[in-house]
Every structure is written in C-alpha cells, then in structure tokens.
Amino acid sequence: MRKDGGKRFIKPVGNPNDARGLYAAMRRYLEHLAVKGYTEQGRWGAERYIRDFIDWADARSVTHPQHVTRSVLERYQRWLHHYRKKDGAPLSIASQRSKLVPLRGFFKWLTRSGELEANPASEMELPRRMRRLPASVLTADEVERVLALADTASPIGLRDRAMMEVLYSTGMRRMELARLAQTDIDFERAVVLIRQGKGNKDRLIPIGSRALSWVRHYLDQARPQLAWNAQDNILFLGLYGESLSATWLSTTIAQYVERAKLGKHGGCHLFRHTMATLMLEGGADIRFIQAMLGHAELSTTQIYTQVAIRQLQQVHATTHPGACSRVRAVPTLPDGLDPQPASENAAEALLAALDAEADEADGDDSSLLH
C-alpha cells in the first residue's frame, strides 16, 4: 500500500464503483469518524488497515459487508499469524493487533448503522500481548555517545543533532516531533507547545537550555539551506525541504543508536523512554513526568489536571541530566498537593505504559500488501 505526499492512498482496493461494496462502506465509516472528531492521523490509520483487509477479502471473492462472517475474520486472523515479511520475519503480536482493532470498530459501526444485522467481529479475540522484559533505555553517558555521532558541520547532521536533543530533553512522541512548528518553541520562556498530541490534546512542556541552543544553531545555519518554501513553518525539514514522516524519524534515529555500538536498539521511543527513566531516577515525581509525556491518568497514581509550567520547569531542570542545571533543589508541588514519592508500582506502571506505546509504534511501522 502506498500513499502520496499527503494522506491520500493511491492503490485502489475492492471495487470503488460498487456503492454497496466494502470500499464504499469504508468511505462512509471514515466520514463518520471525521464527524466524531477523529484526527486526520487517526482516520488515516483506520483506513490503512481496513484497506489491507478489503484487499485480502477481494482476492477471496468477499466483496460486500454482508459476505463477511465470523469465519471470514478468523481466516484473516490466521493469515496474519502466518504472514511473513520480505525478510522472512513474522508479524509481531503488536502488528497483528494493530491490523485487527480497526476492523472491530468498522463492523461495529456497520451493525449500529443498520447495514448489517449482526456484528461478525463481536467475538473477535485479539492476539494476547506477550509479557516481555522492560525495554532497554540509555544511560546519560550513552545518550552523549549517540548525540556525538551527528556531523554538525553539515546541515543534515546539525538537524539530526537538534532533533535528538529535542527528543532527549522533552520526551515528545515522534509524530509530535514531525509536526513541530518553528512557532511552537518559545525560546524566551524555554517551553515548547505540543499541538494535538495523542488524544488530540495540546500541552505545554519545558525544554532544556542545551536543546534550545542546538535548535537555534539549526535555525540559523541549517534550516535556511533545507527550506525551499519560505511559508513552511514546520521546524525540521528533509533534504529537499519536505516534512519528515514518523517512520522515517524512527529509522534515522535508530541508525544513530546502532552506530554507537551500545548493544541497545531503538529509535525515537528509546529517547522518550530514556528521558522518563532518567528523570524518575533523578527524583522527579511521576505526576510531573506524566505531564511531560502527555499520558492519561494511570490507575496506580493520583494525577492532577493542571500542572504549573514553572513548577514543571523546575522539576525538569533538577532531574533531567541534559538540562544543564547546577542546582539540585527539591521540586515543589502545586498548592494543595502533598509530596507523593513514586511507589515501585507507580514507576512500573509508567514504564509499562511506555512499553505499550512502543508496541503501538511497532504496529504502525508494519505494513502488508506492498
């Protein structure tokens, strides 16, 4: 499956001219998601995986929603289990789940809207998540070894160093980095605005002085050489002035980690996980870390809804090894909140949530029928 520079798919699936076919039903479902306020990225992800199913089904003469039965979906699930990528590797459990979850929503909507009498996906059982050891994270020294590999004498190397510094300092998600605009960084206040993060929510978070310095160098020395459109406000650009995709970012960052020969692997999410772990080890309250990460409430901790940015900046400066802070003051909490040191269970829950994010990212990176 391919897509062009925007969010439109090129390859047709099923019969686009059949008003009662699976493709037309998918278009109606995507319109429903748009009306409900789903983001463009969320709708694109749903379409991507429903298209995979329609392509598979069409090859087996399953062309209309009414043709899809529980046994058809079970066959598709078995096919995903036995599918092998070009390198011979099977799809991960996370990838299989990513391709099945949108189908449950699709057929649930078809049933509710009256297009199907019964939901064939109502009893679909997703592959069970495998319990795995916690993802590896980098030490502060290892991060410096990775960062030092960027050739800052070149525009691309300077851009990569600035990107990694931002990831390390803020722990933002790769898609959030890809969408970051020049105007989202406030150098004077040392904060960065994340627009429409996961869940379509905005958040304002601190960014360290060192990261800001590298971004400033990139803006002054590298970005002018990469930008071809003066009106484009996207911060980090590709070699030909184009915006960067989330998958490309993960691959590029992972290559730097591999070159460092640390015996550890990972891309953008490795920096996100590392930031959270190092701040946790530095003594940051988990609630502040969650505010940085943009996490929803975890059942093991009591999360407040508002965090003063100045207090969050203080926590970041005193617990993040790359924040260049000389004062290791004890961070204070907003009025009315008692200090609540992170319990072992709360810390495990936070790291488990990060692992789950990594699984989702793995699923997003996988693709079928190329």
C-alpha positions as CSV (number, residue, x, y, z in Angstrom):
1,M,0.0,0.0,0.0
2,R,1.4,3.4,-0.9
3,K,0.4,6.9,-0.2
4,D,1.5,10.2,-1.8
5,G,2.9,13.2,0.0
6,G,-0.4,13.9,1.7
7,K,-2.8,11.5,3.3
8,R,-4.4,10.1,0.2
9,F,-4.0,6.5,-0.8
10,I,-3.1,5.7,-4.4
11,K,-3.8,2.0,-4.8
12,P,-7.5,1.1,-5.2
13,V,-8.9,-1.8,-3.2
14,G,-12.1,-3.7,-3.8
15,N,-14.5,-2.1,-6.3
16,P,-14.7,1.6,-5.7
17,N,-17.6,1.9,-8.1
18,D,-19.8,-0.5,-6.1
19,A,-21.9,1.7,-3.8
20,R,-22.7,-1.4,-1.6
21,G,-19.3,-2.8,-1.6
22,L,-16.7,-2.9,1.2
23,Y,-14.8,0.1,-0.2
24,A,-17.9,2.3,-0.2
25,A,-18.8,1.1,3.3
26,M,-15.3,2.1,4.4
27,R,-15.6,5.6,3.0
28,R,-18.9,6.0,4.9
29,Y,-17.2,4.8,8.1
30,L,-14.3,7.3,7.6
31,E,-16.8,10.1,7.2
32,H,-18.4,9.0,10.4
33,L,-15.1,9.2,12.2
34,A,-14.4,12.7,10.8
35,V,-17.8,13.9,12.1
36,K,-17.0,12.4,15.5
37,G,-13.8,14.5,15.6
38,Y,-11.2,11.9,15.0
39,T,-7.9,13.3,13.8
40,E,-6.6,13.0,10.3
41,Q,-3.8,10.7,11.5
42,G,-6.3,8.5,13.3
43,R,-8.6,8.3,10.2
44,W,-5.6,7.5,8.1
45,G,-4.5,4.7,10.4
46,A,-8.0,3.2,10.3
47,E,-8.2,3.4,6.5
48,R,-4.8,1.8,6.1
49,Y,-5.7,-1.3,8.0
50,I,-9.2,-1.6,6.7
51,R,-7.8,-1.4,3.2
52,D,-5.5,-4.3,4.0
53,F,-8.5,-6.4,4.9
54,I,-10.5,-5.3,1.8
55,D,-7.6,-6.2,-0.5
56,W,-7.3,-9.6,1.2
57,A,-11.1,-10.2,1.1
58,D,-11.5,-9.1,-2.5
59,A,-8.9,-11.8,-3.6
60,R,-11.2,-14.4,-2.0
61,S,-14.4,-13.0,-3.5
62,V,-15.6,-11.4,-0.3
63,T,-16.7,-8.1,-1.7
64,H,-19.6,-6.8,0.4
65,P,-20.1,-6.3,4.1
66,Q,-22.8,-8.9,4.1
67,H,-20.3,-11.5,2.9
68,V,-18.1,-11.0,6.0
69,T,-18.8,-13.6,8.6
70,R,-17.1,-14.6,11.8
71,S,-15.3,-17.4,10.0
72,V,-14.0,-15.0,7.3
73,L,-12.5,-12.8,10.0
74,E,-11.0,-15.9,11.7
75,R,-9.4,-16.9,8.4
76,Y,-7.9,-13.4,8.1
77,Q,-6.6,-13.5,11.6
78,R,-4.9,-16.9,10.8
79,W,-3.5,-15.4,7.6
80,L,-2.0,-12.5,9.6
81,H,-0.4,-15.0,12.0
82,H,1.2,-17.0,9.2
83,Y,2.2,-13.9,7.1
84,R,5.9,-13.4,6.5
85,K,7.5,-10.1,5.6
86,K,10.1,-9.8,2.8
87,D,12.9,-10.6,5.3
88,G,11.0,-13.8,6.4
89,A,10.1,-12.5,9.8
90,P,6.5,-12.9,11.1
91,L,4.3,-10.0,12.1
92,S,4.7,-9.1,15.7
93,I,1.8,-9.5,18.1
94,A,1.5,-5.7,18.2
95,S,1.3,-5.5,14.4
96,Q,-1.4,-8.2,14.3
97,R,-3.4,-6.4,16.9
98,S,-3.0,-3.1,15.1
99,K,-4.5,-4.5,11.9
100,L,-7.5,-6.2,13.7
101,V,-8.6,-3.4,16.1
102,P,-9.8,-1.1,13.3
103,L,-11.9,-3.9,11.9
104,R,-13.8,-4.3,15.2
105,G,-14.7,-0.6,15.0
106,F,-15.7,-0.8,11.4
107,F,-18.0,-3.7,11.7
108,K,-19.5,-2.4,15.0
109,W,-20.4,0.8,13.2
110,L,-21.9,-1.1,10.2
111,T,-24.1,-3.0,12.6
112,R,-25.2,0.0,14.6
113,S,-26.0,1.9,11.4
114,G,-28.2,-0.9,10.2
115,E,-26.1,-2.1,7.3
116,L,-25.5,-5.4,9.0
117,E,-28.0,-7.5,11.0
118,A,-25.3,-8.9,13.2
119,N,-21.7,-7.9,14.0
120,P,-19.3,-10.6,12.7
121,A,-16.4,-9.1,14.8
122,S,-18.3,-9.0,18.1
123,E,-16.5,-12.1,19.4
124,M,-13.2,-11.5,17.7
125,E,-10.4,-12.3,20.2
126,L,-7.2,-10.3,19.7
127,P,-3.8,-12.0,20.0
128,R,-2.6,-11.8,23.6
129,R,0.1,-9.3,24.3
130,M,3.4,-11.0,25.2
131,R,4.8,-10.2,28.6
132,R,8.4,-9.0,27.9
133,L,11.2,-7.6,29.8
134,P,11.3,-3.8,30.1
135,A,12.6,-2.1,27.1
136,S,16.2,-1.0,27.3
137,V,17.0,2.6,28.0
138,L,20.1,4.6,27.6
139,T,22.3,5.9,30.4
140,A,23.2,9.6,30.4
141,D,26.7,8.8,29.1
142,E,25.3,6.5,26.3
143,V,23.0,9.3,25.2
144,E,26.0,11.6,24.8
145,R,27.8,9.0,22.7
146,V,24.8,8.8,20.4
147,L,24.4,12.6,20.1
148,A,28.1,13.0,19.3
149,L,27.7,10.9,16.1
150,A,25.8,13.6,14.3
151,D,28.1,15.5,11.9
152,T,27.2,19.0,12.9
153,A,29.4,20.5,10.2
154,S,26.7,19.5,7.7
155,P,23.1,20.8,7.5
156,I,21.6,17.3,7.8
157,G,23.9,16.4,10.7
158,L,23.1,19.6,12.5
159,R,19.4,19.0,12.0
160,D,19.7,15.4,13.4
161,R,21.6,16.7,16.4
162,A,18.9,19.3,17.1
163,M,16.2,16.7,16.7
164,M,17.8,14.2,19.1
165,E,18.4,16.9,21.6
166,V,14.7,17.9,21.5
167,L,13.7,14.2,21.8
168,Y,16.0,13.7,24.8
169,S,15.0,16.9,26.5
170,T,11.3,16.7,26.2
171,G,10.4,13.0,25.6
172,M,7.9,14.0,22.9
173,R,6.5,11.4,20.6
174,R,7.9,11.0,17.1
175,M,4.7,12.3,15.4
176,E,4.8,15.3,17.7
177,L,8.4,16.0,16.6
178,A,7.4,15.6,13.0
179,R,4.6,18.2,13.3
180,L,6.6,20.6,15.4
181,A,6.4,24.2,14.0
182,Q,9.0,26.9,14.4
183,T,6.5,29.0,16.3
184,D,5.8,26.2,18.8
185,I,9.1,26.8,20.6
186,D,9.3,29.8,22.9
187,F,13.0,30.5,23.4
188,E,12.4,33.2,26.0
189,R,10.2,31.1,28.2
190,A,12.1,27.8,27.5
191,V,8.9,25.9,26.7
192,V,7.5,24.0,23.7
193,L,3.9,23.7,22.7
194,I,2.8,20.3,21.6
195,R,-0.2,20.7,19.4
196,Q,-2.8,17.9,19.0
197,G,-0.8,15.2,20.7
198,K,-2.2,11.8,21.3
199,G,-5.9,12.1,22.0
200,N,-5.9,15.4,20.1
201,K,-4.8,17.3,23.2
202,D,-2.3,20.2,23.5
203,R,0.2,20.5,26.2
204,L,3.0,23.0,27.2
205,I,6.2,21.5,28.4
206,P,9.7,22.6,29.4
207,I,12.7,22.2,27.1
208,G,16.3,22.4,28.3
209,S,18.7,25.2,27.5
210,R,21.1,22.9,25.7
211,A,18.3,21.6,23.4
212,L,17.3,25.2,22.7
213,S,20.8,26.1,21.9
214,W,21.1,23.3,19.3
215,V,17.7,24.3,17.8
216,R,18.9,27.9,17.5
217,H,22.0,26.7,15.7
218,Y,19.9,24.6,13.3
219,L,17.5,27.5,12.6
220,D,20.4,29.9,11.9
221,Q,22.8,27.6,10.0
222,A,21.0,24.6,8.6
223,R,17.3,25.1,8.0
224,P,17.8,28.0,5.6
225,Q,19.7,25.6,3.4
226,L,17.0,23.0,3.5
227,A,13.9,25.2,3.2
228,W,12.6,25.8,-0.3
229,N,9.3,27.3,0.8
230,A,9.6,30.4,3.0
231,Q,6.0,30.0,4.1
232,D,6.5,26.5,5.5
233,N,6.5,26.7,9.3
234,I,7.5,23.1,10.0
235,L,10.6,23.1,12.1
236,F,12.6,20.0,11.0
237,L,12.8,19.5,7.2
238,G,14.2,16.8,4.9
239,L,17.0,17.2,2.3
240,Y,14.6,18.7,-0.2
241,G,12.6,20.8,2.2
242,E,9.9,18.3,2.8
243,S,8.3,17.5,6.2
244,L,9.5,14.2,7.8
245,S,7.4,11.2,8.4
246,A,7.2,9.4,11.8
247,T,8.5,6.1,10.3
248,W,11.5,7.9,8.7
249,L,12.3,9.6,12.0
250,S,12.3,6.3,13.9
251,T,14.6,4.7,11.2
252,T,17.0,7.6,11.2
253,I,17.3,7.9,15.0
254,A,17.7,4.1,15.2
255,Q,20.7,4.2,12.8
256,Y,22.5,6.6,15.2
257,V,21.9,4.3,18.1
258,E,23.2,1.3,16.1
259,R,26.3,3.3,15.1
260,A,27.1,4.0,18.7
261,K,27.6,0.2,19.2
262,L,26.0,0.2,22.7
263,G,24.3,-3.2,22.3
264,K,21.0,-1.4,22.5
265,H,18.4,-0.8,19.9
266,G,15.6,1.7,19.3
267,G,14.6,4.9,17.7
268,C,12.6,7.9,18.8
269,H,10.8,6.0,21.5
270,L,14.1,5.0,23.0
271,F,14.8,8.7,23.7
272,R,11.3,9.1,25.1
273,H,11.7,6.1,27.5
274,T,15.2,7.2,28.4
275,M,14.0,10.7,29.3
276,A,11.3,9.4,31.6
277,T,13.6,6.8,33.3
278,L,16.4,9.3,33.9
279,M,14.0,11.9,35.4
280,L,12.5,9.2,37.5
281,E,15.9,8.1,38.8
282,G,16.7,11.8,39.4
283,G,13.9,12.1,41.8
284,A,11.1,13.5,39.7
285,D,7.5,12.9,40.9
286,I,5.7,10.6,38.5
287,R,2.9,13.1,38.1
288,F,5.4,15.6,36.6
289,I,6.8,13.0,34.2
290,Q,3.3,12.1,33.1
291,A,2.6,15.8,32.4
292,M,5.8,15.9,30.2
293,L,4.8,12.7,28.4
294,G,1.2,13.7,27.8
295,H,0.0,10.5,29.5
296,A,-3.6,10.0,30.6
297,E,-4.3,9.1,34.2
298,L,-2.9,5.8,35.4
299,S,-4.9,3.8,37.9
300,T,-1.9,3.5,40.2
301,T,-1.3,7.2,40.7
302,Q,-3.4,10.2,41.5
303,I,-3.0,12.6,38.6
304,Y,-4.0,16.3,38.9
305,T,-5.4,18.0,35.9
306,Q,-3.3,21.2,35.9
307,V,0.5,21.5,36.4
308,A,2.0,24.9,36.7
309,I,4.6,25.3,33.9
310,R,7.1,27.0,36.2
311,Q,7.0,24.0,38.6
312,L,7.3,21.6,35.8
313,Q,10.3,23.5,34.5
314,Q,11.9,23.3,37.9
315,V,11.4,19.5,38.1
316,H,12.8,19.2,34.6
317,A,15.8,21.3,35.4
318,T,16.6,19.5,38.6
319,T,16.1,15.9,37.4
320,H,17.0,15.8,33.7
321,P,20.7,15.1,33.2
322,G,20.8,17.2,30.0
323,A,19.1,20.3,31.4
324,C,22.4,21.9,32.4
325,S,21.2,22.8,35.8
326,R,23.7,23.4,38.6
327,V,21.2,23.5,41.4
328,R,19.7,20.2,42.6
329,A,16.8,21.7,44.5
330,V,13.9,19.6,45.7
331,P,11.0,20.4,43.4
332,T,7.8,21.6,45.0
333,L,4.2,20.6,44.1
334,P,1.3,22.8,43.4
335,D,-0.7,24.1,46.3
336,G,-3.0,21.5,47.9
337,L,-0.9,18.5,46.7
338,D,1.2,16.6,49.2
339,P,4.5,15.3,48.1
340,Q,4.0,11.8,46.8
341,P,7.2,9.9,46.2
342,A,6.8,7.4,43.3
343,S,6.0,4.0,44.6
344,E,7.5,1.0,42.9
345,N,4.2,0.0,41.5
346,A,3.6,3.5,40.1
347,A,7.0,3.5,38.5
348,E,6.4,0.1,36.9
349,A,3.0,1.3,35.6
350,L,4.6,4.3,34.0
351,L,7.3,2.2,32.3
352,A,4.7,-0.3,31.3
353,A,2.7,2.4,29.6
354,L,5.8,3.4,27.7
355,D,6.4,-0.2,26.6
356,A,2.8,-0.3,25.4
357,E,3.5,2.8,23.4
358,A,6.5,1.1,21.8
359,D,4.2,-1.8,20.8
360,E,1.8,0.6,19.1
361,A,4.7,2.2,17.3
362,D,5.9,-1.2,16.1
363,G,2.4,-1.9,14.8
364,D,2.3,1.5,13.0
365,D,5.6,0.8,11.3
366,S,4.5,-2.6,9.9
367,S,2.6,-2.8,6.6
368,L,1.1,-5.5,4.4
369,L,0.4,-6.0,0.7
370,H,3.3,-3.8,-0.6
